[in-house]
């Protein structure tokens, strides 16, 4: 399920012209009734208990299931009045004069069946199709019952300080059958009016924050309700379908092949085929390959030309078309294809009490493991969504039984967590908003806080810096004043843990290089760690010391690598007792080889452990590294910028340390060629709107449709590269990156620099000779001239081998192929699972990079940290291309395209920074110590079993939310 806000004016026009009209794009004067008569599609229908509040005493009433008329929609969603009496439903929708804000008139919740269910519905016989549709309707009804009972709330009191229940929602539902590309896509738009009655009968607005917070849980619920309904009605099985190591498994019906699913997702293939035909016709007519300008113009035309308008088609015509396409693809009759999904066995569906205590306990443990891995602080909604996922493969007897089971799992998970805001006034807490963590995460954060205050660790006193033997001036004299002050602050600090903070372009690497030289000369050895292999490789080259990824270090020091080594060590000791003289000598040598190997993964006394890009490291990793350093009497230095992107796992600790101080801080900027951009980047870092003015005044922002901005970014990057500059094209989401890569490859084919034929990659695209690719997983057995194949490394394809392997050449920092380095053969299995096109990349992968130019696609949903990272990589130019329309959606979005300035201001107002458990606890318990486990130091004598942590300890039992459990009845 997805959700869009509907706004006044254009948002209402979207509702009438697209949602209510099956996305047919009716003109302003077209009749909705005439549309229904022409297509035979069902009219919309009303949902919700709030309908009982419409109409006068004893007059006509609207009831759930009644048809939605255009007049009634106009009254509710445009005018905010009772469609039966014309009485105002509370205050009128707001009117704003600044041109930037839009009153919210409703929320469009779109419930979409999994693709396999849509394909089964599209290809099956009439009886089966009716059964699938009935299951969708039933799952929709159960989902909306949950939304009405547990999600729809309003606020009362001064400044809306209290959230209260409502008398129900007023909603209009519209069924749609297909995508804009004409593929099967069974889905229903449910448009919830932003008008509800509170307990006192007064009409107020919906509390939209709770609607947003509940989206993921409601989406997961719809999926399992549909799975349950279908399994009770048809002999079908559901399974989690693997989609690769970096994508979540898909919940799909068994028996519908991936080839069929891919065929009915045909938009990209349409554009590709049209481009190939155009290329052949162009070359035949002109006797040459097209120029880049000609290619760009042609693509813009073909993208629009191949984007099918929403043609008004009867369902019967769509079904016939889908059947013909399936028959042509597989050579099998559509009904026979559908029947492959109907080979399951009818089994007795479960009741909640059938799920035994051991299974429930395992589900609770799994829920806590997932949420605590992804976040430092989570809500009841997060627990509920994971509870649904944990029970997804269990088929339940009814929605009531499903919700009963989910209540039990969610309540059990909440009881096993630390309730961070348990002392909060229940009247001020929104539904599902209770905050949780674990004592384990609180303990990890405490390790870091204590380390930042612990003294007696390697350093040099301030007075020693003037001694001639220190060579301070020789080693630190070339640094700028702020860089030298930061380096000396670290050198003279006796803390176990220090923090160095610097904005993008402040010379952190330069400072670290000088600090490393001084430390090695005057204190002890230095080792570098970084969250990614590419960052570790860059750090090693800059500092001239051994650098590894944090994951590799933990794997070898205390993880599976260390465990395997300990097993080998124990085996040599056991065999040596009974071995002969020669074998005993060999075992003795092996014994010492293992010890020496293990020692390479230990910190040493006096060592400086530098963790670069520390904001990207999760809290557990940082705490483990600090504990290892404590045991070795070493020192840890965390380096980064807490206002850039954070960890994808439970993080926020680096930002907490930076906020608490003391920190060594860099203040001057050295990266940017233009002084105005250095100043603007600092404003952007702090999310000040003034930064947008500076960038706009210098032409750094442009806007357009999705297709236009992608073409503009690629063209600008190509121009820069043609002038010898290193330019990167980036976006936040993988889908946009994939679109950019597909377009860049098409450019190469059209210009003759890339071969048409190739092999399929992990991203679903194709790579041929001349393509640029990126490896997405470290492979230490694939050796290169500078080590091994790394995650994030760029390569140019030189040969496609018969078995699907690729022969590639590394790309240098200047963006050119490294012709002096030997080629590397990437095995076919690695290519299929771990290689993608590399013309564009995500913003997450560019953090820490420095290039000449950046060209970034920005869209709503991007966070301020993403924009800051994206706009601070380039020395000479940083450009952002703002999308002001959606990228060819199945149905148009629920609000009109915004201006580029509005999108950028929304981005600045959106932060993805994660709160820490400690700071959240202190917000609600300012004078209480957080509950912690007894300290566990993992560095026992090598080879000894690691102690098991105690279970989480609670402060109090979490109180219920004011209106009962979130997933309750």
Long-range contacts (C-beta under 8 A, 24 or more apart in sequence): 1-109, 1-110, 1-111, 1-112, 1-143, 1-215, 1-218, 1-219, 1-222, 2-109, 2-110, 2-112, 2-215, 2-219, 3-107, 3-108, 3-109, 3-110, 3-211, 3-212, 3-215, 4-107, 4-108, 4-110, 4-893, 4-894, 4-895, 5-104, 5-106, 5-107, 5-108, 5-208, 5-894, 5-895, 6-77, 6-104, 6-105, 6-106, 6-107, 6-108, 6-191, 6-194, 6-894, 6-895, 7-102, 7-103, 7-104, 7-105, 7-894, 7-895, 7-896, 8-78, 8-93, 8-94, 8-95, 8-102, 8-103, 8-104, 8-105, 9-102, 9-896, 10-895, 10-896, 11-102, 11-105, 11-106, 11-894, 11-895, 11-896, 12-74, 12-77, 12-78, 12-105, 13-896, 14-892, 14-893, 14-894, 14-895, 14-896, 15-73, 15-77, 15-106, 15-108, 15-191, 15-894, 16-70, 16-73, 16-74, 18-310, 18-891, 18-892, 19-108, 19-174, 19-189, 19-191, 19-891, 20-44, 20-68, 20-70, 20-73, 20-172, 20-174, 22-174, 22-176, 22-177, 22-310, 22-312, 23-176, 23-180, 23-310, 23-890, 23-891, 23-892, 24-310, 24-311, 24-312, 25-309, 25-310, 31-70, 32-70, 33-69, 33-70, 35-312, 38-312, 39-312, 39-313, 39-314, 39-315, 40-314, 40-315, 40-316, 41-175, 41-177, 41-315, 42-175, 43-67, 43-68, 44-68, 44-73, 44-172, 44-173, 44-174, 45-172, 45-173, 46-170, 46-171, 46-172, 46-173, 47-144, 47-169, 47-171, 47-172, 47-173, 47-190, 48-144, 48-148, 48-168, 48-169, 48-170, 48-171, 48-192, 49-148, 49-167, 49-168, 49-169, 50-166, 50-167, 50-168, 50-169, 50-170, 50-171, 50-193, 50-195, 50-196, 50-197, 51-168, 51-170, 52-167, 52-168, 53-167, 53-168, 53-197, 53-201, 53-203, 54-82, 54-83, 54-84, 54-85, 54-170, 55-82, 55-84, 55-85, 56-84, 56-85, 56-87, 59-84, 59-85, 60-84, 68-172, 68-174, 73-172, 76-170, 76-172, 76-193, 76-195, 77-105, 77-106, 77-172, 77-191, 77-193, 78-105, 80-105, 80-195, 88-203, 89-195, 89-203, 90-195, 90-202, 90-203, 90-204, 90-205, 93-194, 99-899, 100-899, 100-901, 100-902, 100-905, 102-895, 104-194, 104-205, 104-208, 105-193, 105-194, 106-191, 106-192, 106-193, 106-194, 107-191, 107-192, 107-194, 107-206, 107-208, 107-211, 107-894, 108-189, 108-190, 108-191, 108-192, 108-894, 109-147, 109-189, 109-190, 109-191, 109-192, 109-218, 110-187, 110-188, 110-189, 110-190, 110-891, 111-136, 111-139, 111-140, 111-143, 111-187, 111-188, 111-190, 111-222, 112-185, 112-186, 112-187, 112-890, 113-185, 113-186, 113-187, 113-226, 114-223, 114-226, 114-250, 114-251, 114-252, 114-253, 115-185, 115-252, 115-261, 115-264, 115-265, 116-252, 116-253, 116-256, 116-261, 116-341, 117-186, 117-226, 117-230, 117-252, 117-253, 118-184, 118-185, 118-186, 118-264, 119-184, 119-256, 119-260, 119-261, 119-264, 119-338, 120-236, 120-253, 120-256, 120-338, 120-341, 121-184, 121-186, 122-184, 122-186, 122-264, 122-318, 122-319, 122-322, 123-322, 123-323, 123-326, 123-334, 123-335, 123-337, 123-338, 124-334, 124-335, 124-338, 124-339, 125-335, 125-338, 128-234, 128-338, 128-342, 131-230, 131-233, 131-234, 132-186, 132-230, 132-234, 133-186, 134-229, 134-233, 135-226, 135-229, 135-230, 135-233, 135-234, 136-186, 136-188, 136-226, 136-229, 138-225, 138-229, 139-222, 139-225, 139-226, 139-228, 139-229, 140-173, 140-188, 140-190, 140-222, 142-221, 142-225, 142-399, 143-218, 143-221, 143-222, 143-225, 144-171, 144-190, 145-399, 146-218, 146-221, 146-403, 146-967, 147-192, 147-214, 147-218, 149-969, 150-214, 150-431, 150-432, 150-966, 150-967, 150-968, 151-210, 151-211, 151-214, 151-218, 151-431, 152-192, 152-196, 152-206, 152-211, 153-206, 153-207, 153-210, 153-430, 153-431, 154-196, 154-198, 154-204, 154-205, 154-206, 154-207, 155-204, 155-207, 156-198, 156-200, 156-204, 160-207, 161-427, 161-428, 162-427, 162-428, 163-207, 163-210, 163-428, 163-429, 163-430, 163-431, 163-962, 164-198, 164-199, 165-198, 165-199, 165-963, 166-196, 166-197, 166-198, 166-199, 166-206, 167-196, 167-197, 167-198, 167-199, 167-201, 168-196, 168-197, 169-193, 169-196, 169-206, 170-195, 170-196, 176-890, 176-891, 177-315, 177-318, 178-313, 178-318, 179-267, 179-890, 180-267, 180-307, 180-308, 180-310, 180-888, 180-889, 180-890, 180-891, 181-266, 181-267, 181-270, 181-307, 181-308, 182-308, 182-311, 182-318, 182-321, 183-264, 183-265, 183-266, 184-264, 184-318, 184-322, 185-890, 187-890, 187-891, 189-891, 207-430, 209-430, 210-430, 210-431, 210-432, 210-433, 213-379, 213-381, 213-430, 213-432, 213-433, 214-381, 214-431, 214-432, 216-381, 216-385, 217-381, 217-384, 217-385, 217-388, 217-432, 217-967, 220-385, 220-388, 220-389, 220-392, 221-388, 223-251, 223-388, 223-392, 224-388, 224-391, 224-392, 224-396, 224-402, 225-399, 225-402, 227-251, 227-392, 227-395, 228-349, 228-395, 228-396, 228-398, 228-399, 228-402, 231-344, 231-349, 231-395, 232-349, 232-395, 232-397, 234-342, 234-344, 235-342, 235-343, 235-344, 235-345, 235-346, 236-341, 236-342, 236-344, 237-343, 237-344, 238-392, 238-393, 238-395, 239-393, 240-392, 240-393, 244-762, 244-833, 245-777, 245-833, 245-834, 246-762, 246-776, 251-392, 253-341, 254-341, 254-343, 254-344, 255-340, 255-341, 255-342, 255-343, 256-337, 256-340, 256-341, 257-340, 259-329, 259-330, 260-326, 260-329, 260-330, 260-337, 263-325, 263-326, 263-329, 264-322, 264-325, 267-888, 268-742, 270-306, 271-299, 271-302, 271-303, 271-306, 272-742, 272-746, 274-302, 274-305, 274-306, 275-299, 275-302, 275-746, 275-749, 275-750, 276-749, 276-756, 278-302, 279-749, 279-750, 289-750, 289-751, 289-752, 290-750, 290-751, 292-715, 292-718, 292-747, 292-751, 295-746, 295-747, 295-750, 295-751, 296-711, 296-714, 296-715, 296-747, 299-707, 299-711, 299-743, 299-746, 300-707, 300-708, 300-711, 303-707, 304-707, 307-888, 347-395, 349-395, 349-396, 349-397, 349-398, 349-401, 350-394, 350-395, 350-396, 350-397, 350-401, 351-396, 351-397, 351-401, 352-396, 352-401, 352-404, 352-405, 352-408, 355-391, 355-394, 355-405, 360-408, 360-409, 360-412, 361-412, 363-387, 363-390, 363-391, 363-409, 364-409, 364-412, 364-413, 364-416, 366-390, 367-409, 367-410, 367-413, 368-413, 368-416, 368-417, 368-438, 371-413, 371-436, 372-437, 372-438, 372-440, 372-441, 372-650, 373-649, 373-650, 374-648, 374-649, 374-650, 375-650, 375-914, 376-437, 376-441, 376-445, 376-619, 376-650, 376-651, 376-652, 376-653, 376-914, 376-915, 376-916, 376-917, 377-420, 377-435, 377-436, 377-437, 377-914, 377-915, 377-916, 377-917, 377-920, 378-417, 378-435, 378-436, 378-437, 379-432, 379-433, 379-434, 379-435, 379-436, 380-410, 380-414, 380-432, 380-433, 380-434, 380-436, 380-961, 380-966, 381-432, 381-433, 381-966, 383-410, 383-413, 383-414, 383-417, 383-436, 384-410, 384-432, 384-966, 384-967, 386-413, 387-413, 387-967, 400-969, 403-967, 403-968, 403-969, 404-969, 406-967, 407-965, 407-967, 407-968, 410-965, 410-966, 410-967, 411-965, 414-958, 415-954, 415-957, 415-958, 416-951, 416-952, 416-954, 417-952, 417-954, 417-958, 418-442, 418-917, 418-921, 418-930, 418-931, 418-952, 418-953, 418-954, 418-955, 419-954, 419-955, 419-956, 419-958, 419-959, 420-917, 420-920, 420-921, 420-924, 421-920, 421-923, 421-924, 422-924, 422-955, 422-956, 422-958, 422-959, 423-924, 423-925, 424-924, 426-959, 426-961, 426-962, 427-962, 429-961, 429-962, 431-961, 431-963, 431-966, 432-961, 432-966, 433-961, 434-958, 434-961, 435-920, 436-958, 437-917, 437-920, 437-921, 438-917, 438-952, 439-931, 439-932, 439-933, 439-952, 439-953, 440-933, 440-949, 440-952, 441-619, 441-620, 441-650, 441-917, 442-917, 442-918, 442-921, 442-930, 442-931, 442-932, 443-623, 443-932, 443-933, 443-935, 443-936, 444-619, 444-620, 444-622, 444-623, 444-653, 445-619, 445-623, 445-653, 445-656, 445-916, 445-917, 445-918, 446-918, 446-930, 446-932, 447-623, 447-626, 447-627, 448-497, 448-619, 448-622, 448-623, 448-626, 448-653, 448-656, 448-657, 449-656, 449-657, 449-660, 449-918, 451-495, 451-496, 451-497, 451-626, 451-630, 451-636, 452-495, 452-496, 452-497, 452-498, 452-499, 452-657, 452-660, 453-495, 454-495, 454-496, 454-497, 454-630, 455-494, 455-495, 455-496, 456-494, 457-494, 457-495, 457-496, 457-633, 457-634, 457-635, 458-494, 458-523, 458-524, 458-605, 458-606, 458-607, 458-608, 458-633, 458-634, 458-635, 459-491, 459-492, 459-493, 459-494, 459-523, 459-635, 460-491, 460-492, 460-522, 460-523, 461-492, 462-488, 462-492, 465-491, 465-492, 469-522, 470-518, 470-521, 470-522, 471-518, 471-521, 471-522, 472-518, 475-514, 475-517, 475-518, 475-521, 476-514, 476-515, 476-518, 478-514, 479-510, 479-511, 479-514, 480-507, 480-668, 480-670, 481-668, 482-506, 482-665, 482-666, 482-667, 482-668, 483-507, 483-510, 483-511, 483-514, 483-666, 483-668, 484-514, 485-664, 486-511, 486-664, 486-665, 486-666, 487-511, 487-514, 487-515, 487-518, 487-664, 489-664, 490-515, 490-637, 490-664, 491-515, 491-518, 491-519, 491-523, 495-635, 496-626, 496-629, 496-630, 496-635, 496-636, 497-626, 497-629, 497-635, 497-636, 497-637, 497-638, 497-657, 498-635, 498-636, 498-637, 498-638, 498-663, 498-664, 499-614, 499-637, 499-638, 499-639, 499-654, 499-657, 499-658, 499-663, 499-664, 500-637, 500-638, 500-639, 500-640, 500-663, 500-664, 500-665, 500-666, 501-640, 501-641, 501-642, 501-658, 501-663, 501-664, 501-665, 501-666, 502-639, 502-641, 502-665, 502-666, 503-641, 503-643, 503-666, 503-669, 503-681, 503-682, 503-685, 503-872, 504-641, 504-644, 504-669, 504-671, 504-681, 504-685, 504-868, 504-869, 504-872, 504-873, 505-669, 505-670, 505-671, 505-672, 505-678, 505-681, 505-850, 505-872, 506-666, 506-667, 506-668, 506-669, 506-670, 506-671, 507-666, 507-668, 507-670, 508-612, 508-639, 508-640, 508-666, 509-539, 509-542, 510-670, 511-666, 512-539, 512-542, 512-543, 512-610, 512-612, 512-639, 513-542, 513-543, 513-544, 515-608, 515-637, 516-543, 516-544, 516-545, 516-608, 516-610, 519-608, 520-545, 523-606, 523-608, 524-604, 524-605, 524-606, 524-607, 524-608, 524-634, 525-604, 525-606, 525-607, 525-608, 526-607, 526-608, 526-609, 526-610, 527-603, 527-607, 527-608, 527-609, 527-610, 528-610, 528-611, 528-612, 529-553, 529-609, 529-610, 529-611, 529-612, 529-625, 530-611, 530-612, 530-613, 531-613, 531-616, 531-617, 531-647, 532-613, 532-616, 532-791, 532-792, 533-778, 533-790, 533-791, 533-792, 533-793, 534-790, 534-791, 534-792, 534-793, 535-612, 535-613, 535-848, 536-612, 537-786, 537-787, 537-790, 538-848, 539-610, 539-612, 543-610, 549-778, 550-611, 550-617, 550-621, 550-625, 551-621, 552-778, 553-601, 553-625, 554-621, 554-624, 554-625, 556-601, 557-601, 557-602, 557-628, 558-624, 558-628, 558-938, 558-939, 558-946, 561-601, 562-598, 562-601, 562-942, 565-594, 565-597, 565-598, 566-942, 566-943, 568-594, 569-594, 569-595, 569-598, 569-942, 569-943, 570-943, 598-942, 602-628, 602-632, 603-628, 603-629, 603-631, 603-632, 603-634, 604-632, 604-634, 605-632, 605-633, 605-634, 606-633, 606-634, 606-635, 607-632, 607-634, 607-635, 608-634, 608-635, 608-637, 609-634, 609-635, 609-636, 609-637, 610-637, 610-639, 611-636, 611-637, 611-638, 611-639, 612-639, 612-640, 612-848, 613-639, 613-640, 613-847, 613-848, 614-638, 614-639, 614-640, 614-654, 615-640, 615-641, 615-642, 615-644, 615-645, 615-646, 615-647, 615-651, 615-654, 615-655, 616-640, 616-645, 616-646, 616-647, 616-648, 616-651, 616-847, 617-647, 617-651, 617-654, 618-647, 618-648, 618-649, 618-650, 618-651, 619-647, 619-650, 619-651, 619-652, 619-653, 619-916, 620-649, 620-650, 622-653, 622-654, 623-653, 624-938, 627-937, 627-938, 627-939, 628-938, 628-939, 630-937, 631-937, 631-939, 641-685, 642-913, 643-685, 643-686, 643-865, 643-868, 644-847, 644-865, 644-868, 644-869, 645-843, 645-844, 645-847, 645-865, 645-866, 645-869, 645-912, 646-865, 646-912, 646-913, 646-914, 647-914, 648-844, 650-914, 651-914, 652-913, 652-914, 652-915, 652-916, 653-916, 655-913, 655-914, 655-916, 656-916, 656-918, 656-919, 671-850, 671-872, 671-875, 672-875, 673-875, 673-876, 674-698, 674-876, 677-878, 681-868, 681-871, 681-872, 684-864, 684-867, 684-868, 684-871, 684-872, 685-868, 685-872, 687-864, 687-908, 687-909, 687-911, 688-908, 689-905, 689-908, 691-908, 692-901, 692-904, 692-905, 692-908, 695-871, 695-880, 696-901, 700-871, 700-877, 700-878, 700-879, 700-880, 701-879, 701-880, 701-881, 701-882, 701-900, 701-904, 702-879, 702-880, 702-881, 702-882, 702-900, 703-881, 703-882, 703-883, 703-884, 703-899, 703-900, 703-903, 704-881, 704-882, 704-883, 704-884, 705-883, 705-884, 705-885, 706-739, 706-883, 706-885, 706-886, 706-887, 706-888, 707-887, 709-857, 709-881, 709-882, 709-883, 710-736, 710-739, 710-740, 710-743, 710-857, 710-881, 711-743, 712-881, 713-740, 713-855, 713-856, 713-857, 713-879, 713-881, 714-740, 714-743, 714-744, 714-747, 714-839, 714-840, 714-855, 716-853, 716-855, 716-879, 717-853, 717-855, 718-747, 720-852, 720-853, 720-877, 721-815, 724-814, 725-852, 725-853, 725-876, 726-813, 726-814, 726-815, 726-851, 726-852, 726-853, 727-815, 727-851, 727-852, 727-853, 727-854, 727-855, 727-874, 728-840, 728-841, 728-846, 728-849, 728-851, 728-853, 728-854, 728-855, 728-873, 729-839, 729-840, 729-841, 729-855, 729-856, 729-857, 730-840, 730-841, 730-842, 730-843, 730-845, 730-846, 730-854, 730-855, 730-856, 730-857, 730-870, 731-840, 731-842, 731-843, 731-856, 731-857, 731-859, 732-842, 732-843, 732-844, 732-857, 732-858, 732-859, 732-861, 732-862, 732-863, 732-866, 733-842, 733-859, 733-861, 734-763, 734-842, 735-887, 736-857, 736-859, 736-887, 737-840, 737-841, 737-842, 738-763, 738-764, 738-765, 738-837, 739-887, 740-839, 740-840, 740-857, 741-765, 741-836, 741-837, 741-838, 741-839, 741-840, 742-837, 744-837, 744-839, 744-840, 745-771, 745-837, 745-839, 755-800, 757-800, 758-797, 758-800, 759-800, 759-804, 759-806, 759-828, 759-831, 759-832, 760-832, 761-831, 761-832, 761-835, 761-836, 761-837, 762-832, 762-833, 762-834, 762-835, 762-836, 763-836, 763-837, 765-836, 765-837, 767-797, 767-800, 767-806, 767-831, 767-835, 767-837, 768-797, 768-800, 769-797, 769-798, 769-799, 769-800, 770-796, 770-797, 771-796, 771-797, 771-837, 772-796, 772-797, 772-811, 772-837, 772-838, 772-839, 773-797, 773-806, 773-808, 773-835, 773-836, 773-837, 773-838, 774-835, 774-836, 774-837, 774-838, 774-841, 775-826, 775-830, 775-834, 775-835, 776-834, 776-835, 776-836, 777-830, 777-833, 777-834, 779-830, 779-834, 782-824, 782-825, 782-826, 782-827, 782-830, 784-810, 784-821, 784-822, 784-824, 785-810, 785-821, 785-822, 786-810, 786-821, 789-824, 789-826, 792-845, 794-838, 795-824, 795-826, 795-838, 798-823, 799-823, 801-825, 801-828, 803-828, 804-828, 804-831, 804-832, 805-831, 806-831, 806-835, 843-869, 843-870, 846-870, 846-873, 849-873, 850-875, 851-875, 852-876, 852-877, 853-877, 853-878, 853-879, 854-878, 854-879, 855-879, 855-881, 856-880, 856-881, 857-881, 857-883, 858-882, 858-883, 858-903, 858-904, 858-907, 859-883, 859-903, 860-898, 860-903, 860-906, 860-907, 861-910, 862-907, 862-910, 863-907, 863-910, 863-911, 863-912, 864-907, 864-908, 864-909, 864-910, 864-911, 864-912, 865-911, 865-912, 865-913, 866-907, 866-912, 867-904, 867-907, 867-908, 880-904, 931-955
